[in-house]
Amino acid sequence: MIEIQLNGEPLEVPDQATIAVLLNQLSVTGKRLAVEVNEDIVPRSCHDEYKLNPGDRVEVVHAIGGG
């Protein structure tokens, strides 16, 4: 297991976890959201291959509709 920071809180994820694995662990797969790792936006098309590293600062933001 490795430890990352998720929205400012420590979280353990499996070694070699990808963003897709993290989103599945959080039960937010398929929802409209944005993911940022170490202040860089990671496109949805890269979630399956982007591997997380110990100490990564991850922000997951849910998109909210309205007007």
C-alpha positions as CSV (number, residue, x, y, z in Angstrom):
1,M,0.0,0.0,0.0
2,I,1.1,3.6,-0.6
3,E,-0.2,6.8,1.0
4,I,-1.5,9.7,-1.0
5,Q,-3.2,12.9,0.0
6,L,-6.8,13.0,-1.3
7,N,-8.5,16.4,-1.0
8,G,-6.1,17.2,1.9
9,E,-6.6,13.9,3.8
10,P,-4.3,10.9,3.9
11,L,-5.6,7.8,2.1
12,E,-4.0,4.4,1.4
13,V,-4.3,2.9,-2.0
14,P,-2.8,-0.3,-3.5
15,D,0.8,-0.2,-4.9
16,Q,0.7,0.6,-8.6
17,A,-2.9,2.1,-8.3
18,T,-4.1,4.2,-11.1
19,I,-6.6,7.1,-11.0
20,A,-9.2,4.7,-12.3
21,V,-8.5,2.3,-9.3
22,L,-8.7,5.3,-6.9
23,L,-12.1,6.4,-8.4
24,N,-13.4,2.8,-8.1
25,Q,-12.2,2.7,-4.5
26,L,-14.1,5.9,-3.9
27,S,-17.3,4.6,-5.7
28,V,-17.4,7.6,-8.0
29,T,-16.8,5.7,-11.3
30,G,-18.7,7.2,-14.2
31,K,-19.6,10.5,-12.4
32,R,-18.8,13.9,-13.8
33,L,-15.7,15.0,-12.1
34,A,-12.2,16.4,-12.5
35,V,-9.0,14.9,-11.1
36,E,-5.9,16.9,-10.4
37,V,-2.6,15.3,-9.3
38,N,0.1,17.6,-7.9
39,E,-1.8,20.6,-9.3
40,D,-2.0,19.2,-12.8
41,I,-5.4,18.2,-14.4
42,V,-5.4,14.6,-15.6
43,P,-7.7,14.1,-18.6
44,R,-10.3,11.3,-18.2
45,S,-8.7,9.5,-21.1
46,C,-5.5,9.0,-19.0
47,H,-7.2,7.8,-15.8
48,D,-6.7,4.1,-16.7
49,E,-2.9,4.5,-17.2
50,Y,-1.9,7.3,-14.8
51,K,-0.1,5.6,-11.8
52,L,-0.2,7.2,-8.4
53,N,3.0,7.6,-6.4
54,P,3.5,7.9,-2.6
55,G,2.9,11.4,-1.4
56,D,0.9,12.5,-4.5
57,R,-1.6,15.3,-3.8
58,V,-4.8,14.3,-5.5
59,E,-7.9,16.5,-5.7
60,V,-11.2,15.0,-7.0
61,V,-13.9,17.6,-7.7
62,H,-17.4,16.7,-8.6
63,A,-19.0,18.7,-11.4
64,I,-22.3,20.4,-10.4
65,G,-24.8,21.5,-13.0
66,G,-26.9,24.6,-12.7
67,G,-27.1,28.1,-13.9
